[in-house]
Amino acid sequence: MTIFEGITAEAVQTPRLRANVLRRPATSATRRTVVFVHGNVSSSLFWQPLMLALPADVDAYAIDLRGFGDSETLPVDATRGLRDFSDDVRGVIEELRLGGWDLDVDLVGWSMGAGVVLQYALDHPVRTLTLQAPVSPYGFGGTRGTDGERLTSDDAGVGAGGANPDFVARLEAGDTSDEAPTSPRSVYRSSYVAAGFETEHEDVWVTSMLTTRTGPDNYPGDSVVSENWPGFAAGTRGVLNTMAPKYFDASGIVDLETKPPILWVHGSADAIVGDATFFDINQLGAAGVIPGWPGADVAPPSPMVAQTRAVLEAYAAAGGTYREVLLEGAGHSPHLERQAEFLAALTEHLA
């Protein structure tokens, strides 16, 4: 069963799309509505254990983004950054009147989904934000330093051109095996969680990954030729291009007039988001995996964790508040790997 006991799923039609929404209703007087937003190559299914563990007074919802889970497959306009996704989330919140008539919700985002909730907060009021293993506020790759300076005008080495074609093909084929390092199951084991983590729900997580719709309008998107190393740059369509620095920059949260409290949870063994991750083309170049790397002066790996910390420090200096929880040994999915610690931090944050 992909839907756990205690969770319900419903299709919600909004003016933007038909969205699939999971719910774990509150069983006591409701004080908070918490909305969960999943990351790339996943779906709302990943949130179920945490939703079930939440306090009884929390009304919990998890939304499938367009092109993932059981939501409608619609094109992703990468030139809007992550706004297609954040606007879809807003549409669901409005349609269901989540948080009451003032739409007073707490948002929890994971990885790309953390970027989605940051974009949401730039455009709409929110009670609190929780960022788990977040994409850098300056996007995924193609920047240097803690101020997110772009490396090239076309964001070379960023976006859909960096996706592994065999991984994409295995997503399309619905591959559930572990026969190759590029199968979704192998990628889950090597990248989504830290080495050695085991769970009885692995088949559900692989099923979730396999709901990812592929193609130039969805995952990974389109790519364009670049004169800069490694020869490609971010296109204008599809999921991976939404996080190109020229399209996505959430550092403006520092200037919000009303600043929601922020909780930042991440693992020290995160293989996807880090200051030196093999999901960054420039790090692959530095390691010799991709030939012709022009060197750290031209194409340094992006210090994504340091960038997040710098923006959150500036946020605090400008009157906001944030708390960082670093879980030693945890990978990209602390809410699965270290549920009790993640839940404790989230519950304290909501209170």
Secondary structure, 3 states (H helix, E strand, C coil): CCCCCCCEEEEEECCCCEEEEEEECCCCCCCEEEEEECCCCCCHHHHHHHHHHCCCCEEEEEECCCCCCCCCCCCCEHHHCCHHHHHHHHHHHHHHCCCCCCCCCEEEEECHHHHHHHHHHHHCCCCEEEEECCCCCCCCCCEECCCCEECCCCCECCCHHHCCHHHHHHHHHCCCCCCCCCCHHHHHHHHHCCCCCCCCCHHHHHHHHCCCCEECCCEECCEEECCCCCCEEECCECCHHHHCCCCCCCHHHHHCCCCCCEEEEEECCCCCCCCCCCCCHHHHHHCCCCCCCCCCCCCCCCCHHHHHHHHHHHHHHCCCCEEEEEECCCCCCHHHHCHHHHHHHHHHHHC
